[in-house]
Amino acid sequence: RDKELLLLSLSPDLAALPRSLLLPLTHNFQIRTFQQGEMICQTGESSTSLYIVQEGQAVQTPHPGQHSESYIDNGGCFGLAGFLRGVQEDTILAASVLTLSEVNRPDTPEWAAVLKDFNFFRQIQAQEAGASLDQFKVLQTLSESERATVRLVESLRSGERYVLKMGEMEHGVIHELEEWSGWRWW
């Protein structure tokens, strides 16, 4: 499952999520191949898939007001809106012969719980976006080593408590932020 976790971490939206939320998705990978010009997904269509480009190139057709197409190369991801909400926001075509990893959203009660946690964690990220360390009160140092420090902190903005993990080279930049109650840190 390490390869699948690595692929999921290529998506900027997924990379910041705790491993515990990504792990259930590693069981739903499928390799698909598309020919040049073939449509992968269309704006407004029902979809529950996230796509990761393995080989080749995909093209996102322009939205109204955009002047040019955007290309998605090896390692690029698309389809997150459909994956999370069930409706695609973009029309994507294969710009060349294209091999994708398709991650299908499971339709299970367990996934519903993961999706709820995922959305909650994204809300936390948005709420605390741009926060510097001086916007958190340190309640307790949970672990400290040469490589990382893990602290229980409280946001001065929201009053929410988080587990904060910082690496030695980050000089006060938040590396991982997880909600304290109900989340497990590693």
N, C-alpha and C positions, 0 to 999 in steps of 0.2 A: 503493500500500500504506500510505500515511500515515494514511488514514482508518481502516483496519482496525487499525493499531497503536494509534491513539488509542482506539478502541473497546475493544480488549483491555486497555488501561491503566486502564479504568474499574473493572475487577475489582481489589479491594484485594489479592487473592492473587497476581494476575499483575503488578500495577503495579510491584512491587519487583524483578521479574525483569529480567535483562539483555535488551536488544533482540535479541541474537543468538538467544535462545531463543524469542522471540515471532514473529520474522520468518517462520519456516516455517508458522505458523498462519494467516497472512494470505491464503494461497491456498485456504483451506477455508471461506470465509464463504458463507452462504446466507440470503436474506431469507425469513421465513415469517410468515404471518398466521393468527391463531387467533380464533375467535368467543368471546364471553363464555360462561363455563362450560366451555369445552373444556379437556380435560386435556392438559398439555404433557409432563409426566413424572410418574412415580409411584415412591414409595419402594420400593426393592428391584428395580426393573426394570433390565434391561441397557441401558446407554446410553453413548455416547462423545461426547456433545455438551455444549457450554457455550453458554449463552444470554445475550444482552444485550438488554435492553428498549430498543427504539427509540421506540415510541409506544404509549401505553396503560398498563395496569397488570396485574400478575400477583399472585396470592395464594398464599402458602405455607400449607398446612393445618397445624394444630397437631400437634406431636409429643406423645406421651404425657407428661403432666406440664405441658404448656403450656396456658394458658387462652385464648389468642386467636390469631387468624391474624396473619401479618405480610405486609405489602404490599411489592411491588417495583415502583418507579416507573421513569420514563425514565432510562436510563443504568445502572440496576441490573443485576446479574448473578446468575445461579444455574446450578446444574448442574456445579459444579467437581468434585465427588466422582465423578460419572459420567464426566466428561471424563478424569480422572486414573486412576481405578480400574475404570471400566467398569460401576459399579453406582450408581444414584441413591440419595441419602440423603433426599430430600425429595419430597413430592407438591406439584406446582405446577399451578394452574389459571389460565386467563385470567379476570381480574376485569372486563375490558371487552374490546372489540375490541382486539387486541394484535398489534403488529408487532415481531418479534424478529430479531436477527441470530443465526443458529445457526452455531457454529464446530464442525465435525466433526473429531474426532481422526483423523489419517491412520493407516492401517494399513500402515506401511512400515518397513523397517529403519532409515531415517533418523529417523523419528519415534521409534522405540524408543530411539535414542541421545539425542534431544532430551528425551524423557520421563525418562530416567535422569538427565540433567543437571538437569532441572527439579526432580526429587525430591531430588537431592543439594543443590541450591541452597536448597531449602526447609528441609532439615535444617540447613544452615549458618545460615540466618536464625533458626531456632528455637534452635540451640545458642548463638548469640551474641546472642540477643534481650536487650535491655536493657543491653547492654554500653556502657560509657562509654569515652571515649578513654583514660582512665588504665588501662584493661584491655588495651591494645595497646601493643606496643613498636614504635616506628617504625624500620624497617630502612633505608629509603631514600625520599627525595622524588623521585618520578618526573617530576612536572610541577607548576609553580606559576604561577598567573596572578592577576589581580585578581578573576576570577570563581570560580575553583576551585583546589583543591590535590589532587593525586593522589599517594598514598604507598603504598609497600609496607610492610605492617605484619604483626606476628605476635601472635596472641592469647595473652595470658598464661594464659588458662583452658585452652585446648586445644592450644596450640603450632602451630595451623594458620596458614598465611600467606594474606593477603588483599590485594587492591588496594582501597584505601579512597579514595573520592572525597567531598570535602566542599566545599560552596559557601560563599561569603564571609559570608552572612547566617546561617549555621547555628550559629555559635559552638560548635563542638565536637560537633555532633550528626552522627551517621553518616548520610550521604546515600545512598551506594551502597557495598555491600560485596560483593566478588566473590572467589571462591577463586583463589589465584594460579596454581597449576599447572593448565594446561589451559584456563583462561578467558582470553578476550580482553577488554580494557577499551577504552573509547572516550572 
